[in-house]
Amino acid sequence: MNSNAPLGAAEQPLPSSRTAVNDRRSAISPVSGWWKKNQRKLAPWAFLAPGCIMFAVYVIAPIFQSIWISFYDWDGIGAKTWIGLGNYAELFDDDVFYTALRNNFLWLALYFLALPAGLFLAIFLNQTILGIRIYKSLFFFPFVISQVVVGLMFSWFYAPDFGLLYRLILAVTGGEVAILADERYVTYGIIAAGLWPQIAYCMILYLAALNNVSKEQIEAGRLDGAKGWRMLWHIVLPQLMPATFIAVVVTIIGALRSFDLVSIMTKGGPYGASTVLSYFMYEQALSEYGFRMGYGAAIAVILFLIMMAFISGFVWRMMRDEKAGG
């Protein structure tokens, strides 16, 4: 070190190292500047990207793949044979398809009873009285048990000889009614079993939504003289629209993909009277009746279109009402 150098000269970087630092900054600064400029726009997409990729791979791609397979005659193993709309032509000429379609619409119509029933139970349970938590736990029970368990319980409930409902009907009317063996009642019996957990699910949605209802609007409504049904219709229900939207979508999907209970309780019987499109698709594509992947995919496409028609219609109506409400 030169003893004649001015004080502080040793703390300054050498010319060569200063040049290297400037070169590094000039190499990084364009990217860093671009990221800082667009960070607010890109950050949400960066967080959404994993979910979007998973949704595209596991939802969007199978939808298009099912549509593509529906144009082939294929057993899932051998070579595919292009038949165009042949599977759809055969499907629309199949009596079982119309039976399954009618049952699906019956499921859909009766499943919507879960919404008012769930709302009524949620309003009943949304109180601060002694022991209400015990009642809530009892009403939550159907939602947490498996659909298989629900199917078995209702099968025993309807069972001839020892079923509780069978004995009750016998005691009241003197007649014997085997619900799951009667073509007239079997679908209604399965739908009743499906409604049990579905009502519990809607109740949980509404119960959570009721906790967020504005108390100020309730008080304002009371000052204006609103009470009872008018309070529910004009003040409470509009604030429950997000929960209603989720409940409607889940109810539509649950009604149209009603496979578990049909498989557990009747396997589509008696004589195909209780079959639905999802179980009909399983029979054609994956069961011992044949590995007709193309025909099963055609049923899946029809089921998907019905589901999207109902959900899109409800979304359109909800958006229209929101715009009209300002």
C-alpha positions as CSV (number, residue, x, y, z in Angstrom):
1,M,0.0,0.0,0.0
2,N,1.4,3.4,-1.0
3,S,1.9,5.6,2.1
4,N,1.7,8.8,-0.1
5,A,-1.9,8.0,-1.3
6,P,-4.7,10.4,-0.1
7,L,-6.8,9.3,2.9
8,G,-9.8,7.2,1.8
9,A,-8.4,6.2,-1.6
10,A,-8.3,2.5,-0.5
11,E,-12.1,2.4,0.0
12,Q,-12.9,3.3,-3.6
13,P,-13.4,0.3,-6.1
14,L,-10.7,-0.2,-8.6
15,P,-11.5,1.0,-12.2
16,S,-11.7,-2.6,-13.4
17,S,-14.1,-3.8,-10.7
18,R,-16.3,-0.7,-11.2
19,T,-16.6,-1.5,-14.9
20,A,-17.6,-5.1,-14.1
21,V,-20.4,-3.9,-11.8
22,N,-21.7,-1.4,-14.4
23,D,-21.6,-4.2,-17.0
24,R,-23.6,-6.5,-14.7
25,R,-26.2,-3.8,-14.0
26,S,-26.6,-3.0,-17.7
27,A,-27.1,-6.8,-18.3
28,I,-29.8,-7.2,-15.6
29,S,-31.6,-3.8,-15.6
30,P,-33.8,-4.4,-18.8
31,V,-35.3,-7.6,-17.3
32,S,-35.6,-6.2,-13.8
33,G,-37.1,-3.0,-15.2
34,W,-39.7,-4.9,-17.3
35,W,-40.6,-7.1,-14.3
36,K,-41.1,-4.1,-12.0
37,K,-43.2,-2.4,-14.7
38,N,-45.5,-5.4,-15.2
39,Q,-45.3,-7.0,-11.7
40,R,-48.8,-6.0,-10.7
41,K,-50.3,-7.5,-13.8
42,L,-48.3,-10.7,-13.9
43,A,-48.3,-11.6,-10.2
44,P,-52.0,-12.8,-10.1
45,W,-51.4,-14.9,-13.3
46,A,-48.3,-16.4,-11.7
47,F,-50.3,-17.5,-8.7
48,L,-53.2,-18.8,-10.9
49,A,-51.0,-20.6,-13.3
50,P,-50.7,-24.0,-11.4
51,G,-54.5,-24.2,-10.9
52,C,-55.2,-23.2,-14.5
53,I,-52.7,-25.9,-15.8
54,M,-54.3,-28.6,-13.6
55,F,-57.8,-27.5,-14.7
56,A,-56.8,-27.6,-18.3
57,V,-55.1,-31.1,-18.0
58,Y,-57.7,-32.8,-15.8
59,V,-61.0,-31.1,-16.9
60,I,-60.7,-29.3,-20.3
61,A,-58.6,-31.9,-22.1
62,P,-60.8,-34.9,-21.0
63,I,-63.9,-33.0,-22.3
64,F,-62.4,-32.6,-25.8
65,Q,-61.0,-36.1,-25.7
66,S,-64.5,-37.5,-24.8
67,I,-66.0,-35.6,-27.7
68,W,-63.3,-37.0,-30.1
69,I,-63.8,-40.6,-28.9
70,S,-67.6,-40.3,-29.3
71,F,-67.0,-40.3,-33.1
72,Y,-65.3,-43.7,-33.0
73,D,-66.3,-47.4,-32.5
74,W,-63.6,-48.4,-29.9
75,D,-63.3,-51.1,-27.2
76,G,-60.6,-49.2,-25.3
77,I,-57.8,-51.5,-26.4
78,G,-57.8,-52.2,-30.2
79,A,-57.8,-49.9,-33.1
80,K,-60.4,-47.1,-33.4
81,T,-62.9,-47.1,-36.3
82,W,-64.3,-43.7,-37.4
83,I,-68.1,-43.8,-37.5
84,G,-68.8,-40.1,-37.3
85,L,-72.2,-39.5,-35.7
86,G,-73.1,-43.3,-35.6
87,N,-73.0,-43.5,-31.8
88,Y,-75.3,-40.6,-31.5
89,A,-77.8,-42.0,-34.1
90,E,-77.8,-45.3,-32.2
91,L,-78.2,-43.5,-28.9
92,F,-81.3,-41.5,-30.0
93,D,-82.8,-44.8,-31.2
94,D,-82.2,-46.5,-27.8
95,D,-85.2,-46.8,-25.4
96,V,-82.9,-47.2,-22.4
97,F,-81.5,-43.7,-23.2
98,Y,-84.9,-42.1,-23.0
99,T,-85.6,-43.9,-19.7
100,A,-82.3,-42.7,-18.3
101,L,-83.0,-39.2,-19.6
102,R,-86.4,-39.0,-18.0
103,N,-85.0,-40.2,-14.7
104,N,-82.3,-37.6,-14.8
105,F,-84.8,-34.8,-15.3
106,L,-86.9,-36.3,-12.4
107,W,-83.7,-36.2,-10.3
108,L,-83.1,-32.6,-11.3
109,A,-86.6,-31.4,-10.5
110,L,-86.9,-33.1,-7.1
111,Y,-83.3,-32.3,-6.1
112,F,-84.1,-28.6,-6.2
113,L,-86.2,-29.2,-3.1
114,A,-82.9,-29.4,-1.3
115,L,-82.5,-25.6,-1.7
116,P,-85.6,-24.4,0.2
117,A,-85.3,-27.2,2.7
118,G,-81.7,-26.4,3.4
119,L,-82.5,-22.7,3.7
120,F,-85.3,-23.4,6.1
121,L,-83.1,-25.6,8.3
122,A,-80.3,-23.0,8.2
123,I,-82.6,-20.2,9.4
124,F,-83.9,-22.6,12.1
125,L,-80.4,-23.4,13.3
126,N,-79.1,-19.8,13.0
127,Q,-80.2,-19.0,16.5
128,T,-78.4,-18.6,19.8
129,I,-80.3,-20.9,22.1
130,L,-79.2,-23.5,24.5
131,G,-78.1,-26.8,22.9
132,I,-78.2,-25.5,19.3
133,R,-74.7,-26.9,18.6
134,I,-76.0,-30.4,19.3
135,Y,-78.9,-29.9,16.8
136,K,-76.4,-28.6,14.2
137,S,-74.2,-31.6,14.7
138,L,-77.2,-33.9,14.1
139,F,-78.1,-32.1,10.9
140,F,-74.5,-32.1,9.7
141,F,-74.3,-35.9,10.0
142,P,-75.8,-36.8,6.6
143,F,-73.2,-34.6,4.8
144,V,-70.2,-36.3,6.4
145,I,-71.1,-39.9,5.7
146,S,-70.4,-41.7,2.5
147,Q,-73.0,-42.1,-0.3
148,V,-72.4,-45.8,0.0
149,V,-73.5,-45.8,3.6
150,V,-76.5,-43.6,2.7
151,G,-77.5,-46.1,0.0
152,L,-77.2,-49.1,2.4
153,M,-79.2,-47.4,5.1
154,F,-82.1,-46.5,2.8
155,S,-82.0,-50.0,1.2
156,W,-82.6,-51.4,4.7
157,F,-85.2,-48.7,5.4
158,Y,-87.1,-49.8,2.3
159,A,-86.4,-53.5,2.6
160,P,-89.4,-55.9,2.6
161,D,-90.1,-57.9,5.8
162,F,-87.8,-55.9,8.1
163,G,-87.6,-52.4,6.6
164,L,-89.1,-49.7,8.9
165,L,-90.9,-47.9,6.0
166,Y,-92.2,-51.2,4.7
167,R,-93.7,-52.1,8.1
168,L,-95.1,-48.6,8.5
169,I,-96.9,-48.8,5.1
170,L,-98.1,-52.3,6.0
171,A,-99.5,-51.1,9.3
172,V,-101.2,-48.0,7.9
173,T,-102.6,-49.3,4.6
174,G,-102.5,-53.1,5.0
175,G,-100.7,-53.3,1.7
176,E,-97.2,-54.4,0.9
177,V,-95.0,-52.0,-1.0
178,A,-91.4,-53.0,-1.9
179,I,-90.2,-49.6,-3.1
180,L,-86.9,-50.7,-4.7
181,A,-88.6,-53.6,-6.5
182,D,-91.5,-51.6,-7.9
183,E,-90.9,-49.8,-11.2
184,R,-93.4,-47.0,-10.2
185,Y,-91.6,-46.0,-7.0
186,V,-88.0,-47.1,-7.3
187,T,-86.6,-43.8,-8.7
188,Y,-88.5,-41.7,-6.1
189,G,-87.0,-44.0,-3.4
190,I,-83.5,-43.4,-4.6
191,I,-84.0,-39.7,-5.0
192,A,-85.3,-39.5,-1.4
193,A,-82.0,-41.1,-0.3
194,G,-80.0,-38.6,-2.3
195,L,-81.9,-35.6,-0.9
196,W,-80.9,-36.5,2.6
197,P,-77.2,-35.5,2.3
198,Q,-78.0,-32.8,-0.3
199,I,-80.3,-30.9,2.1
200,A,-77.5,-31.0,4.7
201,Y,-75.0,-29.6,2.1
202,C,-77.3,-26.7,1.2
203,M,-78.0,-26.1,4.8
204,I,-74.3,-25.7,5.6
205,L,-73.9,-23.2,2.7
206,Y,-76.8,-21.1,3.8
207,L,-75.7,-21.3,7.5
208,A,-72.3,-19.9,6.6
209,A,-73.9,-17.2,4.4
210,L,-76.3,-16.1,7.1
211,N,-73.4,-15.2,9.3
212,N,-72.5,-12.5,6.8
213,V,-75.9,-11.0,6.4
214,S,-75.7,-7.2,7.1
215,K,-77.2,-6.4,10.5
216,E,-77.6,-2.8,9.5
217,Q,-79.8,-3.7,6.6
218,I,-81.9,-6.0,8.9
219,E,-82.3,-3.1,11.4
220,A,-83.2,-0.7,8.5
221,G,-85.8,-3.2,7.3
222,R,-87.3,-3.5,10.7
223,L,-87.6,0.3,11.0
224,D,-89.4,0.3,7.6
225,G,-91.9,-2.2,8.9
226,A,-90.5,-5.3,7.1
227,K,-90.8,-8.6,9.0
228,G,-91.4,-12.3,8.4
229,W,-91.7,-13.2,4.7
230,R,-91.1,-9.7,3.4
231,M,-87.9,-9.5,5.5
232,L,-86.7,-12.8,4.1
233,W,-87.6,-12.1,0.5
234,H,-86.5,-8.5,0.1
235,I,-83.5,-8.2,2.6
236,V,-82.1,-11.6,3.5
237,L,-82.4,-13.6,0.2
238,P,-80.6,-11.0,-2.0
239,Q,-77.6,-11.2,0.4
240,L,-77.6,-15.0,0.1
241,M,-77.3,-15.0,-3.7
242,P,-73.6,-16.1,-3.8
243,A,-74.5,-19.1,-1.6
244,T,-77.6,-19.8,-3.7
245,F,-75.5,-19.8,-6.8
246,I,-73.1,-22.4,-5.4
247,A,-76.0,-24.5,-4.1
248,V,-77.8,-24.4,-7.5
249,V,-74.7,-25.4,-9.4
250,V,-73.8,-28.2,-6.9
251,T,-77.4,-29.4,-6.9
252,I,-77.5,-29.6,-10.7
253,I,-74.2,-31.4,-10.9
254,G,-75.2,-33.8,-8.1
255,A,-78.6,-34.6,-9.7
256,L,-77.1,-35.3,-13.2
257,R,-74.2,-37.4,-12.0
258,S,-76.3,-39.5,-9.7
259,F,-74.3,-42.7,-10.0
260,D,-73.4,-43.9,-6.5
261,L,-76.9,-44.4,-5.1
262,V,-78.2,-46.1,-8.2
263,S,-75.3,-48.5,-8.3
264,I,-75.6,-49.3,-4.6
265,M,-79.3,-49.6,-4.2
266,T,-80.6,-51.1,-7.5
267,K,-77.9,-51.2,-10.2
268,G,-80.4,-49.5,-12.5
269,G,-83.2,-52.1,-11.9
270,P,-85.8,-53.4,-11.8
271,Y,-85.5,-53.9,-15.6
272,G,-83.7,-50.7,-16.1
273,A,-86.5,-48.6,-14.5
274,S,-84.1,-46.6,-12.2
275,T,-81.1,-46.2,-14.5
276,V,-79.7,-42.7,-15.2
277,L,-77.4,-41.4,-17.9
278,S,-74.2,-41.7,-15.7
279,Y,-75.0,-45.4,-14.8
280,F,-76.1,-46.1,-18.4
281,M,-72.7,-44.7,-19.6
282,Y,-70.9,-46.9,-17.0
283,E,-72.8,-50.0,-18.2
284,Q,-71.9,-49.4,-21.9
285,A,-68.3,-48.3,-21.4
286,L,-66.9,-50.2,-18.4
287,S,-69.2,-53.0,-17.2
288,E,-69.6,-56.6,-18.3
289,Y,-72.2,-55.5,-20.9
290,G,-69.4,-54.4,-23.2
291,F,-66.5,-52.1,-23.5
292,R,-68.0,-49.6,-25.9
293,M,-65.9,-46.5,-25.2
294,G,-67.2,-44.5,-28.1
295,Y,-70.9,-45.2,-27.2
296,G,-70.2,-44.4,-23.5
297,A,-68.4,-41.2,-24.6
298,A,-71.5,-40.1,-26.6
299,I,-73.6,-40.6,-23.5
300,A,-71.1,-38.5,-21.5
301,V,-71.2,-35.7,-24.1
302,I,-75.0,-35.6,-24.0
303,L,-74.9,-35.5,-20.2
304,F,-72.3,-32.7,-20.3
305,L,-74.4,-30.6,-22.7
306,I,-77.5,-30.9,-20.5
307,M,-75.4,-29.9,-17.4
308,M,-73.9,-26.9,-19.2
309,A,-77.3,-25.8,-20.5
310,F,-78.8,-25.6,-17.0
311,I,-75.7,-24.0,-15.4
312,S,-75.2,-21.5,-18.2
313,G,-78.9,-20.5,-18.1
314,F,-78.7,-19.9,-14.3
315,V,-75.5,-17.9,-14.6
316,W,-77.0,-15.8,-17.4
317,R,-80.2,-15.1,-15.3
318,M,-78.2,-14.2,-12.2
319,M,-75.9,-11.8,-14.2
320,R,-79.0,-10.2,-15.7
321,D,-80.6,-9.7,-12.3
322,E,-77.4,-8.2,-10.9
323,K,-77.2,-5.7,-13.8
324,A,-80.9,-4.8,-13.4
325,G,-80.4,-4.3,-9.7
326,G,-77.6,-1.8,-10.5
